[in-house]
Amino acid sequence: MVNLTMYVFNIGRGFSCFVRSPSNETLLIDCGCSDEFSPIDYIHSNLLTSNISKLTITHPHNDHIREIENVWIKTEPNTLLGRDYDWESLKEPGLEYKALDYYANLKDNVYTGTGSHSQRGMNLNHYFPNRTKARKIDVATQAFLNNTSILSTLEYQNKKFLFTGDIQNEMWEKLLEEDDFLKFIEGTTIVIAPHHGLDSAFYPGLYEHINPWISLISERSGENPNSGYSSEDYFSGIKYQDKTRRSFTTRLGTIYVEVREDGWWIENKDI
């Protein structure tokens, strides 16, 4: 019997991840999409029997919230977790911010949960990077949003997934100075790579504190992930089709994970 399933969707740019928990709760982390593929349409047609239980928005860059209106029309999550910002300050003149405006309105008008929860052996926790530290690193809006990404951990059956948003190298350095953050990431076995696996977010110092098996990378089309994600210096690897694999990327399709009581499975799916 499958206990937990996870999809990291292949959307070319951005991030969208769907999780079904052991108790049949459904979690969505970010809601990016591509011109060719809508994760929300796929989820609604193939994976849902009721509303999404919880939507977490790591940060409100368009490639992480592009489908926010579609999410609400088709799945209407019971809980929305995201950070508040001075919304107008995030905008640059002459650009369209339809998704951001929709999201900002939701943040002001729907129930927003902040806590973690545990049910039937699955633990979901969140960490909120310090805004002041993020501002001191870089006052530019793009970097500030990346560095205030909500981080999440999901634990089940001795597997611990670390969702990293778009945290960049300078903020990793600051986070690793915080004892609470070190406790938060302790025991991580699977890292969902920050910022699409780009060089700007691969911080070797992180792997002095965790010893993960593999990374999952929502790859940006046309840009190769940092080679560290495939290095034995940072990832111990798993046996997969008689080879040692240290990373799975969406270049080969949506990443699908099953965690069962008797083991787990991971593969790329063409959906």
C-alpha positions in Angstrom: 0.0 0.0 0.0 1.3 3.4 -0.9 1.6 5.7 2.1 2.9 9.0 0.7 3.2 10.2 -2.9 5.0 13.3 -4.3 5.2 14.9 -7.7 7.8 17.6 -8.6 6.4 18.7 -11.9 8.4 19.4 -15.0 7.5 23.0 -15.9 10.7 24.3 -17.4 11.0 27.2 -15.1 9.6 27.7 -11.6 8.3 25.2 -9.0 5.2 23.1 -8.3 5.1 20.1 -6.0 2.1 18.0 -4.9 2.1 15.6 -2.0 -0.6 13.2 -0.8 -0.1 12.3 2.9 -0.7 8.9 4.6 -4.0 10.3 5.9 -5.1 11.4 2.4 -4.3 15.0 3.1 -3.0 16.9 0.0 -0.3 19.5 0.1 0.8 21.9 -2.7 4.1 23.7 -2.4 4.1 26.6 -4.9 2.1 26.7 -8.1 4.3 27.5 -11.1 3.4 26.2 -14.6 4.6 26.4 -18.2 2.8 27.6 -21.3 2.5 23.9 -22.3 1.6 22.2 -19.0 -0.6 23.1 -16.0 0.1 21.1 -12.9 -3.2 22.2 -11.4 -5.2 20.9 -14.3 -3.4 17.6 -14.0 -3.8 17.5 -10.2 -7.5 18.4 -10.5 -8.2 15.8 -13.2 -6.1 12.9 -11.9 -5.1 13.2 -8.2 -7.8 15.0 -6.2 -11.1 13.9 -4.7 -11.7 17.0 -2.6 -10.1 20.4 -2.0 -6.3 20.7 -1.5 -5.7 20.6 2.3 -2.8 23.1 2.4 -1.0 25.4 -0.1 2.4 26.8 0.9 3.9 29.6 -1.2 7.6 29.7 -0.6 7.8 33.3 -2.0 5.8 35.3 -4.5 7.9 35.3 -7.6 5.8 34.7 -10.7 7.4 31.3 -11.5 6.2 30.1 -8.1 2.7 31.6 -8.2 1.7 31.8 -11.8 -1.2 29.4 -11.4 -2.5 30.9 -8.1 -5.9 31.9 -9.6 -6.3 28.4 -11.2 -5.5 26.8 -7.9 -8.3 28.7 -6.2 -10.9 28.2 -9.0 -10.3 24.4 -9.2 -9.0 23.2 -5.8 -9.7 26.0 -3.2 -7.2 25.0 -0.5 -8.4 24.8 3.0 -5.3 26.6 4.3 -2.8 29.0 2.7 0.6 29.5 4.2 2.7 32.4 2.9 4.6 35.5 4.0 3.2 39.0 3.9 5.0 41.8 2.1 4.5 45.4 1.2 2.9 44.2 -2.1 3.3 47.5 -4.1 7.0 47.7 -3.2 7.5 44.4 -5.1 6.4 45.8 -8.4 8.5 47.5 -11.1 6.9 50.1 -13.4 5.5 48.9 -16.7 5.2 45.2 -15.8 2.1 43.1 -15.3 1.5 41.5 -11.9 -1.8 39.7 -12.3 -0.7 36.6 -10.3 0.9 38.7 -7.5 -2.2 40.9 -7.2 -4.5 37.8 -6.9 -2.2 36.3 -4.3 -2.0 39.5 -2.3 -5.8 39.6 -2.2 -5.9 36.1 -1.0 -3.4 36.8 1.8 -5.7 39.5 3.0 -9.0 37.6 2.8 -8.5 33.9 3.5 -7.4 31.7 6.4 -3.6 31.6 6.6 -2.1 28.9 8.7 1.3 29.3 10.2 1.9 26.2 12.2 3.3 22.8 11.6 1.4 19.6 12.0 1.8 15.8 12.6 -0.6 13.1 11.6 -0.2 9.3 11.1 3.6 9.4 11.3 4.0 12.3 8.9 5.5 15.6 10.2 5.4 18.8 8.3 7.4 21.8 9.7 8.3 25.3 8.4 11.1 27.8 8.9 10.9 31.5 8.2 14.2 33.3 7.4 14.8 36.6 9.1 13.7 39.5 6.9 16.3 42.0 8.4 19.1 39.6 7.6 17.8 39.2 4.0 17.6 43.0 3.5 21.2 43.4 4.7 22.4 40.8 2.2 20.7 42.5 -0.8 18.0 45.2 -0.9 17.0 44.3 -4.5 13.5 42.9 -4.6 14.4 39.8 -6.5 17.1 38.7 -4.1 15.1 39.7 -1.0 12.1 37.5 -2.1 14.4 34.6 -2.8 16.1 34.9 0.6 12.9 35.2 2.6 11.5 31.9 1.1 9.7 29.7 3.5 11.6 26.5 4.1 9.7 23.2 4.9 10.6 19.8 6.0 8.4 16.7 5.5 9.2 13.6 7.4 7.8 10.1 7.0 9.2 6.6 7.3 12.7 7.7 8.1 12.8 10.0 5.1 13.2 13.7 5.6 12.6 16.0 2.6 13.9 19.6 2.8 12.1 22.1 0.6 14.4 25.1 0.1 12.5 27.7 -2.0 15.0 30.0 -3.8 17.3 30.7 -0.9 20.7 31.9 -2.2 24.2 31.4 -1.0 24.6 34.5 1.2 21.4 33.6 3.1 22.5 30.0 3.6 25.5 31.3 5.4 23.3 33.4 7.7 20.8 30.5 8.3 23.6 28.1 9.3 24.6 30.5 12.1 21.2 29.8 13.8 20.9 26.9 16.2 17.2 26.6 15.5 17.8 26.2 11.8 20.5 23.6 12.4 17.9 21.6 14.4 15.3 22.2 11.7 17.5 20.6 8.9 19.0 17.8 11.1 18.5 14.4 9.6 17.7 15.6 6.0 17.9 12.7 3.5 16.4 14.3 0.4 17.1 17.9 -0.7 14.7 19.7 -3.1 17.4 21.9 -4.6 17.1 25.7 -4.1 16.7 28.1 -7.0 16.4 25.4 -9.7 19.8 24.0 -8.9 21.6 27.1 -10.1 25.1 28.1 -8.9 23.7 31.1 -7.0 22.1 28.8 -4.5 24.5 25.8 -4.1 26.2 26.4 -0.8 28.7 23.7 0.1 28.6 24.7 3.8 25.1 23.3 4.0 26.4 19.8 3.5 28.7 20.1 6.5 25.6 19.9 8.6 23.5 17.3 6.8 24.3 14.1 4.9 21.6 13.7 2.3 21.2 10.8 -0.1 19.9 12.6 -3.2 18.7 15.9 -4.6 15.5 16.6 -6.6 15.9 19.5 -9.0 13.1 21.4 -10.7 15.4 22.4 -13.5 15.3 25.7 -15.4 15.2 25.0 -19.2 18.5 25.7 -20.9 20.5 26.0 -17.7 22.5 23.1 -16.1 22.4 22.5 -12.4 25.5 23.0 -10.3 27.7 19.9 -10.5 27.7 19.6 -6.7 24.3 18.0 -6.8 25.8 15.0 -8.5 28.9 14.9 -6.3 29.7 12.2 -3.7 31.3 15.0 -1.7 27.8 16.2 -0.8 25.3 13.4 -1.6 25.8 9.7 -0.6 23.6 8.5 -3.4 21.1 5.6 -3.8 21.1 2.5 -6.0 19.0 3.0 -9.0 18.9 0.6 -12.0 22.3 -0.8 -10.9 23.9 2.6 -10.7 24.4 5.1 -8.0 22.2 8.2 -8.5 22.7 11.4 -6.5 20.3 13.6 -8.3 17.0 13.5 -10.2 16.0 16.4 -12.4 12.8 17.4 -14.2 14.8 17.5 -17.4 13.7 13.8 -17.9 10.1 14.5 -16.8 8.1 15.0 -13.6 9.9 13.5 -10.6 7.6 11.0 -8.9 8.2 9.6 -5.4 6.4 6.9 -3.4 7.2 6.3 0.3 5.8 3.0 1.6 6.0 1.2 4.9 8.3 -1.3 3.3 10.5 1.0 1.3 10.3 3.8 -1.3 10.5 4.4 -5.1 11.6 7.3 -7.2 11.4 7.8 -11.0 10.8 10.3 -13.8 7.4 10.2 -15.4 6.2 11.6 -18.7 2.9 13.1 -17.8 
